């Protein structure tokens, strides 16, 4: 079992809680090659503060080379499909490889982050990645609760929050948000009618079809894993 994080507030709260339970907790992240310097800074803060090894995974070099040669370094600006392709090569595939070796992964997803996350369970079977368990302990937390936890336990905070960022990913695809904007509005902000997802947490082709269908029908599966809210 391991925690997947991009060092945002939720992932940091999860890490802190897990570390207090077991200070040998496994933590992994993906270095897409386009991350802001501040993300590396907080990664180093985590190493110092918690004394753990951060498992950093990288995209397949040959896939990145082929993609950039064919479509250019800024392919994500050309079309939604090109952006999905970049996210798939740089993020989704590396994480898929990590998940193949796990029984369970822990995420910092919250239901009120975006429509495609509104029906996530605290524990669910991750059918997209071979049926391992996906655990999202903060599913029903608000952002204010996450911030309060991090403040209380003096958890390292990603420096870009202080510059108005409310969701943090790769440098060219993330901007600070303005007051009143949705917290994920700064991700791929030039796109319209595209899910603000990279494809790790829901298949971008369907826009989290399974979750949305369940919300519409209010259906409930009988699996005990499905009863944990
Ligand atoms: S967020 Fe942007 S740069 Fe990062 S993997 Fe996705 S499209 Fe590529």
Boltz pocket constraint, residues with backbone or C-beta under 6 A from the ligand:
constraints:
  - pocket:
      binder: B
      contacts: [[A, 32], [A, 34], [A, 76], [A, 82], [A, 83], [A, 84], [A, 86], [A, 87], [A, 88], [A, 90], [A, 91], [A, 169], [A, 170], [A, 172], [A, 173], [A, 198]]
      max_distance: 6.0
